[in-house]
Amino acid sequence: MLIIPCPWCGERDESEFSYGGRAKPLPPLDAPANDWQTALHVHENPDGWHEELWFHGFGCNQWLVARRHTRTQEISGTRAPGEMS
Ligand SMILES: [Zn+2]
């Protein structure tokens, strides 16, 4: 079980959140269809630190970006999606 530090609500149980996938930039709107297909349907399986999106549906109803280690499940920090990492 994860404890996720929401930037607005503080530390909360994972059960209050929905996983939104890896936080990565999307291709430009006029990018070829193959680029969009890859961005939306091809998922990496990183080993180590990566950033991912979570939605705090049973809290502030906001999206956040969490930096999580995929082996240890440690979360080193969270931020609003619009903030720089
Ligand atoms: Zn929250």
PDB file of the backbone (N, CA, C, O) and the ligand in Angstrom, with CONECT records:
HET     ZN  A 101       1
ATOM      1  N   MET A   1       0.849  -1.184   0.000  1.00  0.00           N
ATOM      2  CA  MET A   1       0.000   0.000   0.000  1.00  0.00           C
ATOM      3  C   MET A   1       0.890   1.242   0.000  1.00  0.00           C
ATOM      4  O   MET A   1       1.866   1.328   0.745  1.00  0.00           O
ATOM      5  N   LEU A   2       0.537   2.176  -0.833  1.00  0.00           N
ATOM      6  CA  LEU A   2       1.298   3.415  -0.944  1.00  0.00           C
ATOM      7  C   LEU A   2       0.661   4.511  -0.102  1.00  0.00           C
ATOM      8  O   LEU A   2      -0.560   4.571   0.039  1.00  0.00           O
ATOM      9  N   ILE A   3       1.488   5.362   0.445  1.00  0.00           N
ATOM     10  CA  ILE A   3       1.046   6.619   1.025  1.00  0.00           C
ATOM     11  C   ILE A   3       1.514   7.710   0.068  1.00  0.00           C
ATOM     12  O   ILE A   3       2.714   7.890  -0.140  1.00  0.00           O
ATOM     13  N   ILE A   4       0.578   8.424  -0.503  1.00  0.00           N
ATOM     14  CA  ILE A   4       0.900   9.418  -1.516  1.00  0.00           C
ATOM     15  C   ILE A   4       0.743  10.807  -0.910  1.00  0.00           C
ATOM     16  O   ILE A   4      -0.334  11.153  -0.425  1.00  0.00           O
ATOM     17  N   PRO A   5       1.817  11.613  -0.934  1.00  0.00           N
ATOM     18  CA  PRO A   5       1.719  12.977  -0.399  1.00  0.00           C
ATOM     19  C   PRO A   5       1.097  13.907  -1.449  1.00  0.00           C
ATOM     20  O   PRO A   5       1.786  14.387  -2.348  1.00  0.00           O
ATOM     21  N   CYS A   6      -0.197  14.152  -1.325  1.00  0.00           N
ATOM     22  CA  CYS A   6      -0.880  15.066  -2.245  1.00  0.00           C
ATOM     23  C   CYS A   6      -0.367  16.493  -1.971  1.00  0.00           C
ATOM     24  O   CYS A   6      -0.285  16.902  -0.813  1.00  0.00           O
ATOM     25  N   PRO A   7      -0.021  17.252  -3.024  1.00  0.00           N
ATOM     26  CA  PRO A   7       0.471  18.618  -2.802  1.00  0.00           C
ATOM     27  C   PRO A   7      -0.555  19.523  -2.109  1.00  0.00           C
ATOM     28  O   PRO A   7      -0.179  20.540  -1.526  1.00  0.00           O
ATOM     29  N   TRP A   8      -1.851  19.166  -2.166  1.00  0.00           N
ATOM     30  CA  TRP A   8      -2.888  20.031  -1.599  1.00  0.00           C
ATOM     31  C   TRP A   8      -3.469  19.473  -0.303  1.00  0.00           C
ATOM     32  O   TRP A   8      -3.903  20.242   0.554  1.00  0.00           O
ATOM     33  N   CYS A   9      -3.484  18.140  -0.144  1.00  0.00           N
ATOM     34  CA  CYS A   9      -4.161  17.518   1.006  1.00  0.00           C
ATOM     35  C   CYS A   9      -3.205  16.892   2.017  1.00  0.00           C
ATOM     36  O   CYS A   9      -3.616  16.575   3.134  1.00  0.00           O
ATOM     37  N   GLY A  10      -1.953  16.710   1.652  1.00  0.00           N
ATOM     38  CA  GLY A  10      -1.013  16.032   2.529  1.00  0.00           C
ATOM     39  C   GLY A  10      -0.995  14.533   2.263  1.00  0.00           C
ATOM     40  O   GLY A  10      -1.507  14.079   1.239  1.00  0.00           O
ATOM     41  N   GLU A  11      -0.414  13.767   3.170  1.00  0.00           N
ATOM     42  CA  GLU A  11      -0.245  12.331   2.974  1.00  0.00           C
ATOM     43  C   GLU A  11      -1.587  11.622   3.070  1.00  0.00           C
ATOM     44  O   GLU A  11      -2.323  11.788   4.042  1.00  0.00           O
ATOM     45  N   ARG A  12      -1.897  10.824   2.041  1.00  0.00           N
ATOM     46  CA  ARG A  12      -3.159  10.088   1.972  1.00  0.00           C
ATOM     47  C   ARG A  12      -2.898   8.678   1.453  1.00  0.00           C
ATOM     48  O   ARG A  12      -1.886   8.407   0.806  1.00  0.00           O
ATOM     49  N   ASP A  13      -3.844   7.789   1.759  1.00  0.00           N
ATOM     50  CA  ASP A  13      -3.743   6.403   1.324  1.00  0.00           C
ATOM     51  C   ASP A  13      -3.973   6.292  -0.184  1.00  0.00           C
ATOM     52  O   ASP A  13      -4.759   7.037  -0.769  1.00  0.00           O
ATOM     53  N   GLU A  14      -3.272   5.352  -0.785  1.00  0.00           N
ATOM     54  CA  GLU A  14      -3.388   5.114  -2.229  1.00  0.00           C
ATOM     55  C   GLU A  14      -4.833   4.878  -2.665  1.00  0.00           C
ATOM     56  O   GLU A  14      -5.200   5.210  -3.792  1.00  0.00           O
ATOM     57  N   SER A  15      -5.659   4.307  -1.777  1.00  0.00           N
ATOM     58  CA  SER A  15      -7.037   3.975  -2.139  1.00  0.00           C
ATOM     59  C   SER A  15      -7.863   5.211  -2.490  1.00  0.00           C
ATOM     60  O   SER A  15      -8.934   5.082  -3.083  1.00  0.00           O
ATOM     61  N   GLU A  16      -7.389   6.400  -2.136  1.00  0.00           N
ATOM     62  CA  GLU A  16      -8.102   7.632  -2.476  1.00  0.00           C
ATOM     63  C   GLU A  16      -7.784   8.110  -3.887  1.00  0.00           C
ATOM     64  O   GLU A  16      -8.400   9.059  -4.374  1.00  0.00           O
ATOM     65  N   PHE A  17      -6.827   7.462  -4.547  1.00  0.00           N
ATOM     66  CA  PHE A  17      -6.324   7.935  -5.838  1.00  0.00           C
ATOM     67  C   PHE A  17      -6.625   6.939  -6.956  1.00  0.00           C
ATOM     68  O   PHE A  17      -6.863   5.757  -6.709  1.00  0.00           O
ATOM     69  N   SER A  18      -6.610   7.436  -8.174  1.00  0.00           N
ATOM     70  CA  SER A  18      -6.659   6.599  -9.371  1.00  0.00           C
ATOM     71  C   SER A  18      -5.372   6.812 -10.148  1.00  0.00           C
ATOM     72  O   SER A  18      -4.912   7.941 -10.319  1.00  0.00           O
ATOM     73  N   TYR A  19      -4.802   5.718 -10.614  1.00  0.00           N
ATOM     74  CA  TYR A  19      -3.558   5.786 -11.376  1.00  0.00           C
ATOM     75  C   TYR A  19      -3.840   6.299 -12.777  1.00  0.00           C
ATOM     76  O   TYR A  19      -4.795   5.859 -13.417  1.00  0.00           O
ATOM     77  N   GLY A  20      -3.026   7.218 -13.258  1.00  0.00           N
ATOM     78  CA  GLY A  20      -3.249   7.816 -14.572  1.00  0.00           C
ATOM     79  C   GLY A  20      -2.173   7.523 -15.595  1.00  0.00           C
ATOM     80  O   GLY A  20      -2.188   8.099 -16.682  1.00  0.00           O
ATOM     81  N   GLY A  21      -1.238   6.643 -15.277  1.00  0.00           N
ATOM     82  CA  GLY A  21      -0.201   6.307 -16.244  1.00  0.00           C
ATOM     83  C   GLY A  21       1.039   7.153 -16.077  1.00  0.00           C
ATOM     84  O   GLY A  21       1.130   8.016 -15.205  1.00  0.00           O
ATOM     85  N   ARG A  22       1.979   6.872 -16.941  1.00  0.00           N
ATOM     86  CA  ARG A  22       3.264   7.563 -16.871  1.00  0.00           C
ATOM     87  C   ARG A  22       3.102   9.015 -17.290  1.00  0.00           C
ATOM     88  O   ARG A  22       2.406   9.309 -18.262  1.00  0.00           O
ATOM     89  N   ALA A  23       3.737   9.918 -16.565  1.00  0.00           N
ATOM     90  CA  ALA A  23       3.694  11.343 -16.896  1.00  0.00           C
ATOM     91  C   ALA A  23       4.755  11.631 -17.949  1.00  0.00           C
ATOM     92  O   ALA A  23       5.951  11.654 -17.660  1.00  0.00           O
ATOM     93  N   LYS A  24       4.301  11.845 -19.150  1.00  0.00           N
ATOM     94  CA  LYS A  24       5.238  12.146 -20.237  1.00  0.00           C
ATOM     95  C   LYS A  24       4.529  13.073 -21.212  1.00  0.00           C
ATOM     96  O   LYS A  24       3.301  13.061 -21.308  1.00  0.00           O
ATOM     97  N   PRO A  25       5.296  13.868 -21.927  1.00  0.00           N
ATOM     98  CA  PRO A  25       4.666  14.796 -22.859  1.00  0.00           C
ATOM     99  C   PRO A  25       3.986  14.056 -24.011  1.00  0.00           C
ATOM    100  O   PRO A  25       4.466  13.012 -24.452  1.00  0.00           O
ATOM    101  N   LEU A  26       2.884  14.591 -24.491  1.00  0.00           N
ATOM    102  CA  LEU A  26       2.189  14.032 -25.646  1.00  0.00           C
ATOM    103  C   LEU A  26       2.747  14.670 -26.911  1.00  0.00           C
ATOM    104  O   LEU A  26       3.307  15.765 -26.858  1.00  0.00           O
ATOM    105  N   PRO A  27       2.598  13.992 -28.052  1.00  0.00           N
ATOM    106  CA  PRO A  27       3.068  14.595 -29.302  1.00  0.00           C
ATOM    107  C   PRO A  27       2.215  15.816 -29.661  1.00  0.00           C
ATOM    108  O   PRO A  27       1.118  15.979 -29.128  1.00  0.00           O
ATOM    109  N   PRO A  28       2.707  16.671 -30.557  1.00  0.00           N
ATOM    110  CA  PRO A  28       1.904  17.819 -30.986  1.00  0.00           C
ATOM    111  C   PRO A  28       0.612  17.358 -31.669  1.00  0.00           C
ATOM    112  O   PRO A  28       0.544  16.245 -32.190  1.00  0.00           O
ATOM    113  N   LEU A  29      -0.390  18.204 -31.664  1.00  0.00           N
ATOM    114  CA  LEU A  29      -1.692  17.826 -32.227  1.00  0.00           C
ATOM    115  C   LEU A  29      -1.603  17.424 -33.696  1.00  0.00           C
ATOM    116  O   LEU A  29      -2.377  16.584 -34.156  1.00  0.00           O
ATOM    117  N   ASP A  30      -0.673  18.015 -34.431  1.00  0.00           N
ATOM    118  CA  ASP A  30      -0.565  17.694 -35.858  1.00  0.00           C
ATOM    119  C   ASP A  30       0.448  16.580 -36.135  1.00  0.00           C
ATOM    120  O   ASP A  30       0.851  16.387 -37.281  1.00  0.00           O
ATOM    121  N   ALA A  31       0.858  15.854 -35.110  1.00  0.00           N
ATOM    122  CA  ALA A  31       1.811  14.744 -35.291  1.00  0.00           C
ATOM    123  C   ALA A  31       1.140  13.611 -36.059  1.00  0.00           C
ATOM    124  O   ALA A  31      -0.083  13.477 -36.010  1.00  0.00           O
ATOM    125  N   PRO A  32       1.914  12.798 -36.765  1.00  0.00           N
ATOM    126  CA  PRO A  32       1.353  11.644 -37.485  1.00  0.00           C
ATOM    127  C   PRO A  32       0.607  10.704 -36.530  1.00  0.00           C
ATOM    128  O   PRO A  32       0.923  10.617 -35.344  1.00  0.00           O
ATOM    129  N   ALA A  33      -0.390  10.005 -37.082  1.00  0.00           N
ATOM    130  CA  ALA A  33      -1.222   9.098 -36.279  1.00  0.00           C
ATOM    131  C   ALA A  33      -0.389   8.046 -35.561  1.00  0.00           C
ATOM    132  O   ALA A  33      -0.711   7.653 -34.440  1.00  0.00           O
ATOM    133  N   ASN A  34       0.691   7.585 -36.209  1.00  0.00           N
ATOM    134  CA  ASN A  34       1.534   6.567 -35.559  1.00  0.00           C
ATOM    135  C   ASN A  34       2.167   7.087 -34.277  1.00  0.00           C
ATOM    136  O   ASN A  34       2.330   6.338 -33.313  1.00  0.00           O
ATOM    137  N   ASP A  35       2.529   8.390 -34.261  1.00  0.00           N
ATOM    138  CA  ASP A  35       3.105   8.966 -33.048  1.00  0.00           C
ATOM    139  C   ASP A  35       2.084   8.975 -31.924  1.00  0.00           C
ATOM    140  O   ASP A  35       2.410   8.694 -30.771  1.00  0.00           O
ATOM    141  N   TRP A  36       0.827   9.306 -32.275  1.00  0.00           N
ATOM    142  CA  TRP A  36      -0.239   9.316 -31.264  1.00  0.00           C
ATOM    143  C   TRP A  36      -0.558   7.898 -30.788  1.00  0.00           C
ATOM    144  O   TRP A  36      -0.778   7.665 -29.600  1.00  0.00           O
ATOM    145  N   GLN A  37      -0.580   6.963 -31.728  1.00  0.00           N
ATOM    146  CA  GLN A  37      -0.864   5.579 -31.343  1.00  0.00           C
ATOM    147  C   GLN A  37       0.199   5.078 -30.372  1.00  0.00           C
ATOM    148  O   GLN A  37      -0.119   4.439 -29.369  1.00  0.00           O
ATOM    149  N   THR A  38       1.448   5.367 -30.670  1.00  0.00           N
ATOM    150  CA  THR A  38       2.536   4.951 -29.773  1.00  0.00           C
ATOM    151  C   THR A  38       2.409   5.632 -28.417  1.00  0.00           C
ATOM    152  O   THR A  38       2.572   4.988 -27.380  1.00  0.00           O
ATOM    153  N   ALA A  39       2.120   6.929 -28.418  1.00  0.00           N
ATOM    154  CA  ALA A  39       2.034   7.673 -27.157  1.00  0.00           C
ATOM    155  C   ALA A  39       0.894   7.166 -26.275  1.00  0.00           C
ATOM    156  O   ALA A  39       1.018   7.130 -25.051  1.00  0.00           O
ATOM    157  N   LEU A  40      -0.208   6.778 -26.898  1.00  0.00           N
ATOM    158  CA  LEU A  40      -1.386   6.387 -26.113  1.00  0.00           C
ATOM    159  C   LEU A  40      -1.435   4.901 -25.769  1.00  0.00           C
ATOM    160  O   LEU A  40      -2.030   4.522 -24.761  1.00  0.00           O
ATOM    161  N   HIS A  41      -0.816   4.055 -26.596  1.00  0.00           N
ATOM    162  CA  HIS A  41      -1.025   2.617 -26.406  1.00  0.00           C
ATOM    163  C   HIS A  41       0.235   1.802 -26.138  1.00  0.00           C
ATOM    164  O   HIS A  41       0.133   0.634 -25.762  1.00  0.00           O
ATOM    165  N   VAL A  42       1.396   2.371 -26.316  1.00  0.00           N
ATOM    166  CA  VAL A  42       2.636   1.633 -26.041  1.00  0.00           C
ATOM    167  C   VAL A  42       3.164   2.114 -24.697  1.00  0.00           C
ATOM    168  O   VAL A  42       3.529   3.279 -24.534  1.00  0.00           O
ATOM    169  N   HIS A  43       3.197   1.198 -23.744  1.00  0.00           N
ATOM    170  CA  HIS A  43       3.576   1.569 -22.386  1.00  0.00           C
ATOM    171  C   HIS A  43       4.924   0.960 -22.020  1.00  0.00           C
ATOM    172  O   HIS A  43       5.184  -0.219 -22.258  1.00  0.00           O
ATOM    173  N   GLU A  44       5.760   1.790 -21.443  1.00  0.00           N
ATOM    174  CA  GLU A  44       7.062   1.328 -20.989  1.00  0.00           C
ATOM    175  C   GLU A  44       6.918   0.669 -19.624  1.00  0.00           C
ATOM    176  O   GLU A  44       5.936   0.887 -18.914  1.00  0.00           O
ATOM    177  N   ASN A  45       7.892  -0.124 -19.277  1.00  0.00           N
ATOM    178  CA  ASN A  45       7.924  -0.763 -17.964  1.00  0.00           C
ATOM    179  C   ASN A  45       9.246  -0.399 -17.298  1.00  0.00           C
ATOM    180  O   ASN A  45      10.161  -1.220 -17.242  1.00  0.00           O
ATOM    181  N   PRO A  46       9.350   0.834 -16.790  1.00  0.00           N
ATOM    182  CA  PRO A  46      10.644   1.313 -16.297  1.00  0.00           C
ATOM    183  C   PRO A  46      11.097   0.564 -15.041  1.00  0.00           C
ATOM    184  O   PRO A  46      10.282   0.115 -14.235  1.00  0.00           O
ATOM    185  N   ASP A  47      12.397   0.445 -14.902  1.00  0.00           N
ATOM    186  CA  ASP A  47      12.999  -0.161 -13.723  1.00  0.00           C
ATOM    187  C   ASP A  47      13.742   0.947 -12.984  1.00  0.00           C
ATOM    188  O   ASP A  47      14.862   1.302 -13.352  1.00  0.00           O
ATOM    189  N   GLY A  48      13.120   1.488 -11.948  1.00  0.00           N
ATOM    190  CA  GLY A  48      13.751   2.578 -11.199  1.00  0.00           C
ATOM    191  C   GLY A  48      12.809   3.758 -11.049  1.00  0.00           C
ATOM    192  O   GLY A  48      11.589   3.600 -11.009  1.00  0.00           O
ATOM    193  N   TRP A  49      13.389   4.931 -10.967  1.00  0.00           N
ATOM    194  CA  TRP A  49      12.591   6.130 -10.765  1.00  0.00           C
ATOM    195  C   TRP A  49      11.883   6.549 -12.041  1.00  0.00           C
ATOM    196  O   TRP A  49      12.464   6.509 -13.126  1.00  0.00           O
ATOM    197  N   HIS A  50      10.636   6.948 -11.910  1.00  0.00           N
ATOM    198  CA  HIS A  50       9.916   7.536 -13.026  1.00  0.00           C
ATOM    199  C   HIS A  50       8.785   8.392 -12.464  1.00  0.00           C
ATOM    200  O   HIS A  50       8.452   8.312 -11.281  1.00  0.00           O
ATOM    201  N   GLU A  51       8.211   9.199 -13.326  1.00  0.00           N
ATOM    202  CA  GLU A  51       7.113  10.066 -12.908  1.00  0.00           C
ATOM    203  C   GLU A  51       5.808   9.533 -13.474  1.00  0.00           C
ATOM    204  O   GLU A  51       5.752   9.081 -14.617  1.00  0.00           O
ATOM    205  N   GLU A  52       4.760   9.590 -12.662  1.00  0.00           N
ATOM    206  CA  GLU A  52       3.461   9.079 -13.079  1.00  0.00           C
ATOM    207  C   GLU A  52       2.347   9.991 -12.573  1.00  0.00           C
ATOM    208  O   GLU A  52       2.511  10.736 -11.607  1.00  0.00           O
ATOM    209  N   LEU A  53       1.219   9.905 -13.254  1.00  0.00           N
ATOM    210  CA  LEU A  53       0.061  10.725 -12.907  1.00  0.00           C
ATOM    211  C   LEU A  53      -0.865   9.972 -11.952  1.00  0.00           C
ATOM    212  O   LEU A  53      -1.081   8.768 -12.093  1.00  0.00           O
ATOM    213  N   TRP A  54      -1.408  10.706 -10.978  1.00  0.00           N
ATOM    214  CA  TRP A  54      -2.421  10.174 -10.071  1.00  0.00           C
ATOM    215  C   TRP A  54      -3.524  11.209  -9.946  1.00  0.00           C
ATOM    216  O   TRP A  54      -3.270  12.414  -9.950  1.00  0.00           O
ATOM    217  N   PHE A  55      -4.764  10.719  -9.833  1.00  0.00           N
ATOM    218  CA  PHE A  55      -5.907  11.605  -9.649  1.00  0.00           C
ATOM    219  C   PHE A  55      -6.470  11.392  -8.244  1.00  0.00           C
ATOM    220  O   PHE A  55      -6.806  10.267  -7.874  1.00  0.00           O
ATOM    221  N   HIS A  56      -6.571  12.455  -7.473  1.00  0.00           N
ATOM    222  CA  HIS A  56      -7.055  12.347  -6.089  1.00  0.00           C
ATOM    223  C   HIS A  56      -8.573  12.490  -6.072  1.00  0.00           C
ATOM    224  O   HIS A  56      -9.107  13.531  -5.688  1.00  0.00           O
ATOM    225  N   GLY A  57      -9.258  11.430  -6.494  1.00  0.00           N
ATOM    226  CA  GLY A  57     -10.714  11.439  -6.644  1.00  0.00           C
ATOM    227  C   GLY A  57     -11.481  11.453  -5.340  1.00  0.00           C
ATOM    228  O   GLY A  57     -12.613  11.937  -5.298  1.00  0.00           O
ATOM    229  N   PHE A  58     -10.886  10.928  -4.261  1.00  0.00           N
ATOM    230  CA  PHE A  58     -11.556  10.955  -2.959  1.00  0.00           C
ATOM    231  C   PHE A  58     -10.911  11.999  -2.059  1.00  0.00           C
ATOM    232  O   PHE A  58     -10.797  11.819  -0.847  1.00  0.00           O
ATOM    233  N   GLY A  59     -10.494  13.090  -2.684  1.00  0.00           N
ATOM    234  CA  GLY A  59      -9.860  14.191  -1.957  1.00  0.00           C
ATOM    235  C   GLY A  59     -10.138  15.492  -2.678  1.00  0.00           C
ATOM    236  O   GLY A  59     -11.281  15.943  -2.743  1.00  0.00           O
ATOM    237  N   CYS A  60      -9.103  16.091  -3.216  1.00  0.00           N
ATOM    238  CA  CYS A  60      -9.217  17.423  -3.811  1.00  0.00           C
ATOM    239  C   CYS A  60      -9.638  17.407  -5.283  1.00  0.00           C
ATOM    240  O   CYS A  60      -9.799  18.470  -5.881  1.00  0.00           O
ATOM    241  N   ASN A  61      -9.818  16.225  -5.876  1.00  0.00           N
ATOM    242  CA  ASN A  61     -10.191  16.107  -7.294  1.00  0.00           C
ATOM    243  C   ASN A  61      -9.187  16.789  -8.212  1.00  0.00           C
ATOM    244  O   ASN A  61      -9.566  17.442  -9.184  1.00  0.00           O
ATOM    245  N   GLN A  62      -7.925  16.638  -7.905  1.00  0.00           N
ATOM    246  CA  GLN A  62      -6.879  17.227  -8.736  1.00  0.00           C
ATOM    247  C   GLN A  62      -5.905  16.132  -9.187  1.00  0.00           C
ATOM    248  O   GLN A  62      -5.709  15.128  -8.502  1.00  0.00           O
ATOM    249  N   TRP A  63      -5.308  16.355 -10.348  1.00  0.00           N
ATOM    250  CA  TRP A  63      -4.236  15.492 -10.839  1.00  0.00           C
ATOM    251  C   TRP A  63      -2.923  15.916 -10.201  1.00  0.00           C
ATOM    252  O   TRP A  63      -2.722  17.096  -9.913  1.00  0.00           O
ATOM    253  N   LEU A  64      -2.040  14.971  -9.982  1.00  0.00           N
ATOM    254  CA  LEU A  64      -0.705  15.277  -9.490  1.00  0.00           C
ATOM    255  C   LEU A  64       0.297  14.358 -10.174  1.00  0.00           C
ATOM    256  O   LEU A  64      -0.068  13.319 -10.723  1.00  0.00           O
ATOM    257  N   VAL A  65       1.550  14.751 -10.133  1.00  0.00           N
ATOM    258  CA  VAL A  65       2.648  13.937 -10.649  1.00  0.00           C
ATOM    259  C   VAL A  65       3.445  13.444  -9.454  1.00  0.00           C
ATOM    260  O   VAL A  65       3.878  14.237  -8.617  1.00  0.00           O
ATOM    261  N   ALA A  66       3.639  12.134  -9.374  1.00  0.00           N
ATOM    262  CA  ALA A  66       4.436  11.540  -8.303  1.00  0.00           C
ATOM    263  C   ALA A  66       5.685  10.918  -8.911  1.00  0.00           C
ATOM    264  O   ALA A  66       5.619  10.270  -9.955  1.00  0.00           O
ATOM    265  N   ARG A  67       6.820  11.118  -8.254  1.00  0.00           N
ATOM    266  CA  ARG A  67       8.071  10.458  -8.653  1.00  0.00           C
ATOM    267  C   ARG A  67       8.206   9.211  -7.787  1.00  0.00           C
ATOM    268  O   ARG A  67       8.409   9.304  -6.577  1.00  0.00           O
ATOM    269  N   ARG A  68       8.088   8.018  -8.432  1.00  0.00           N
ATOM    270  CA  ARG A  68       8.054   6.753  -7.687  1.00  0.00           C
ATOM    271  C   ARG A  68       9.100   5.780  -8.230  1.00  0.00           C
ATOM    272  O   ARG A  68       9.355   5.718  -9.433  1.00  0.00           O
ATOM    273  N   HIS A  69       9.698   5.022  -7.304  1.00  0.00           N
ATOM    274  CA  HIS A  69      10.647   3.975  -7.687  1.00  0.00           C
ATOM    275  C   HIS A  69       9.846   2.694  -7.902  1.00  0.00           C
ATOM    276  O   HIS A  69       9.106   2.270  -7.014  1.00  0.00           O
ATOM    277  N   THR A  70       9.988   2.075  -9.074  1.00  0.00           N
ATOM    278  CA  THR A  70       9.143   0.939  -9.408  1.00  0.00           C
ATOM    279  C   THR A  70       9.497  -0.333  -8.643  1.00  0.00           C
ATOM    280  O   THR A  70       8.673  -1.245  -8.576  1.00  0.00           O
ATOM    281  N   ARG A  71      10.683  -0.424  -8.069  1.00  0.00           N
ATOM    282  CA  ARG A  71      11.031  -1.630  -7.294  1.00  0.00           C
ATOM    283  C   ARG A  71      10.697  -1.455  -5.820  1.00  0.00           C
ATOM    284  O   ARG A  71      10.138  -2.362  -5.204  1.00  0.00           O
ATOM    285  N   THR A  72      11.033  -0.300  -5.246  1.00  0.00           N
ATOM    286  CA  THR A  72      10.848  -0.111  -3.811  1.00  0.00           C
ATOM    287  C   THR A  72       9.504   0.532  -3.472  1.00  0.00           C
ATOM    288  O   THR A  72       9.102   0.538  -2.308  1.00  0.00           O
ATOM    289  N   GLN A  73       8.807   1.072  -4.467  1.00  0.00           N
ATOM    290  CA  GLN A  73       7.538   1.791  -4.296  1.00  0.00           C
ATOM    291  C   GLN A  73       7.704   3.112  -3.544  1.00  0.00           C
ATOM    292  O   GLN A  73       6.717   3.782  -3.240  1.00  0.00           O
ATOM    293  N   GLU A  74       8.948   3.486  -3.243  1.00  0.00           N
ATOM    294  CA  GLU A  74       9.194   4.760  -2.553  1.00  0.00           C
ATOM    295  C   GLU A  74       8.758   5.922  -3.439  1.00  0.00           C
ATOM    296  O   GLU A  74       9.010   5.928  -4.644  1.00  0.00           O
ATOM    297  N   ILE A  75       8.109   6.897  -2.831  1.00  0.00           N
ATOM    298  CA  ILE A  75       7.745   8.124  -3.536  1.00  0.00           C
ATOM    299  C   ILE A  75       8.623   9.235  -3.000  1.00  0.00           C
ATOM    300  O   ILE A  75       8.593   9.544  -1.809  1.00  0.00           O
ATOM    301  N   SER A  76       9.413   9.840  -3.891  1.00  0.00           N
ATOM    302  CA  SER A  76      10.357  10.858  -3.450  1.00  0.00           C
ATOM    303  C   SER A  76       9.761  12.263  -3.488  1.00  0.00           C
ATOM    304  O   SER A  76      10.366  13.202  -2.971  1.00  0.00           O
ATOM    305  N   GLY A  77       8.598  12.417  -4.084  1.00  0.00           N
ATOM    306  CA  GLY A  77       7.984  13.733  -4.125  1.00  0.00           C
ATOM    307  C   GLY A  77       6.791  13.777  -5.067  1.00  0.00           C
ATOM    308  O   GLY A  77       6.630  12.911  -5.928  1.00  0.00           O
ATOM    309  N   THR A  78       5.973  14.778  -4.895  1.00  0.00           N
ATOM    310  CA  THR A  78       4.833  14.995  -5.778  1.00  0.00           C
ATOM    311  C   THR A  78       4.776  16.476  -6.129  1.00  0.00           C
ATOM    312  O   THR A  78       5.355  17.322  -5.448  1.00  0.00           O
ATOM    313  N   ARG A  79       4.064  16.763  -7.206  1.00  0.00           N
ATOM    314  CA  ARG A  79       3.923  18.156  -7.637  1.00  0.00           C
ATOM    315  C   ARG A  79       2.669  18.280  -8.491  1.00  0.00           C
ATOM    316  O   ARG A  79       2.098  17.279  -8.924  1.00  0.00           O
ATOM    317  N   ALA A  80       2.253  19.498  -8.723  1.00  0.00           N
ATOM    318  CA  ALA A  80       1.157  19.748  -9.659  1.00  0.00           C
ATOM    319  C   ALA A  80       1.650  19.453 -11.064  1.00  0.00           C
ATOM    320  O   ALA A  80       2.827  19.675 -11.347  1.00  0.00           O
ATOM    321  N   PRO A  81       0.800  18.961 -11.957  1.00  0.00           N
ATOM    322  CA  PRO A  81       1.260  18.608 -13.306  1.00  0.00           C
ATOM    323  C   PRO A  81       1.885  19.777 -14.056  1.00  0.00           C
ATOM    324  O   PRO A  81       2.766  19.546 -14.884  1.00  0.00           O
ATOM    325  N   GLY A  82       1.482  21.003 -13.814  1.00  0.00           N
ATOM    326  CA  GLY A  82       2.026  22.136 -14.542  1.00  0.00           C
ATOM    327  C   GLY A  82       3.355  22.640 -14.030  1.00  0.00           C
ATOM    328  O   GLY A  82       4.005  23.451 -14.689  1.00  0.00           O
ATOM    329  N   GLU A  83       3.772  22.169 -12.856  1.00  0.00           N
ATOM    330  CA  GLU A  83       5.037  22.593 -12.287  1.00  0.00           C
ATOM    331  C   GLU A  83       6.183  21.828 -12.906  1.00  0.00           C
ATOM    332  O   GLU A  83       6.027  20.669 -13.291  1.00  0.00           O
ATOM    333  N   MET A  84       7.341  22.472 -13.006  1.00  0.00           N
ATOM    334  CA  MET A  84       8.522  21.802 -13.561  1.00  0.00           C
ATOM    335  C   MET A  84       9.029  20.754 -12.566  1.00  0.00           C
ATOM    336  O   MET A  84       8.903  20.923 -11.353  1.00  0.00           O
ATOM    337  N   SER A  85       9.599  19.680 -13.093  1.00  0.00           N
ATOM    338  CA  SER A  85      10.147  18.641 -12.215  1.00  0.00           C
ATOM    339  C   SER A  85      11.538  19.002 -11.762  1.00  0.00           C
ATOM    340  O   SER A  85      12.160  18.246 -11.017  1.00  0.00           O
TER     341      SER A  85
HETATM  342 ZN    ZN A 101      -5.518  15.999  -2.783  1.00  0.00          ZN2+
END
